Amino acid sequence: MVIFYNEIILFFWYDALMFELLLFIIGIFSGFVNILAGGGSFLTIPILIFLGLPPTVANGTNRLGILLQSLVGAVKFKQYGVFPAKFALLVSIPAIIGSIIGSYLATIISDDVFKNYLAFFMVFITLITLLNPVGKLRQNDIKLSKGKWIFSFVAFFFVGIYGGFIQAGVGFLILAAMIVTGYDLVAGNAVKTFVILIFTVFALAIFIFQGKVDLYLGAILAAGNVIGAFAGTKVTVLKGNNFVRWFVVACVLVFAVKLVFF
């Protein structure tokens, strides 16, 4: 009887270990993808849900990894000398305001409603990426007009709302918004990473305060995210992001279907 009991314990321990290892590996890949382009959270949030977390808790737990990977990415982009600091700091202000609104809304809706929103935006944002709007970004030696500054503030406010509410895919929206500014893809990724870092500080605080963060699973995911972020910043500077785009699209569509129908 004791042997049988020990075998049961060992089985569940092994099973849990495999799930944690999977989460760590997914964290590495999502951290890499998030820095390189965006959309990594479309992988991690469904994985957290499939591991048993309520959708709204999965949404909050994911933010811990986002915070750390963005910190790593922002530091590395600055070291590479491709970070337009003035623009990033200024557009962070409306993004913070928007993220506070969005993250609060995300903590008060039901899990079922959030899951449906997540599935919808997974498909919607993915279809937008098929148009490859970031490929239109130009050079970063620019001077913004007053109209472009106004557009940027408004755009980043709504980006902040979406980022606070779901986060997943917000990187694509930021890069798309920067089409108007004229920054190239590398500088755009640097701005994206910094802005996400800043507004995630506020969003994560709200999720923690509302009890919507699993710190244990979040730490495992974050460890993988950090490793992926180191690799992602280097690849962004050297190569760009097109070679992972279609793989991310395929994964997102599979997870979206699973969220809705299973």
Stockholm file with secondary structure:
# STOCKHOLM 1.0

chainA/1-262         MVIFYNEIILFFWYDALMFELLLFIIGIFSGFVNILAGGGSFLTIPILIFLGLPPTVANGTNRLGILLQSLVGAVKFKQYGVFPAKFALLVSIPAIIGSIIGSYLATIISDDVFKNYLAFFMVFITLITLLNPVGKLRQNDIKLSKGKWIFSFVAFFFVGIYGGFIQAGVGFLILAAMIVTGYDLVAGNAVKTFVILIFTVFALAIFIFQGKVDLYLGAILAAGNVIGAFAGTKVTVLKGNNFVRWFVVACVLVFAVKLVFF
#=GR chainA/1-262 SS CHHHHHHHHHHHHHHHHHHHHHHHHHHHHHHHHHHHTSCTHHHHHHHHHHTTCCHHHHHHHHHHHHHHHHHHHHHHHHHHTCCCHHHHHHHHHHHHHHHHHHHHHHHHSCHHHHHHHHHHHHHHHHHHHHTCGGGGCCCSCCCCCHHHHHHHHHHHHHHHHHHHHTCTTHHHHHHHHTTTTTCCHHHHHHHHHHHHHHHHHHHHHHHHHTTCCCHHHHHHHHHHHHHHHHHHHHHHHHTCSHHHHHHHHHHHHHHHHHHHHC
#=GC SS_cons         CHHHHHHHHHHHHHHHHHHHHHHHHHHHHHHHHHHHTSCTHHHHHHHHHHTTCCHHHHHHHHHHHHHHHHHHHHHHHHHHTCCCHHHHHHHHHHHHHHHHHHHHHHHHSCHHHHHHHHHHHHHHHHHHHHTCGGGGCCCSCCCCCHHHHHHHHHHHHHHHHHHHHTCTTHHHHHHHHTTTTTCCHHHHHHHHHHHHHHHHHHHHHHHHHTTCCCHHHHHHHHHHHHHHHHHHHHHHHHTCSHHHHHHHHHHHHHHHHHHHHC
//
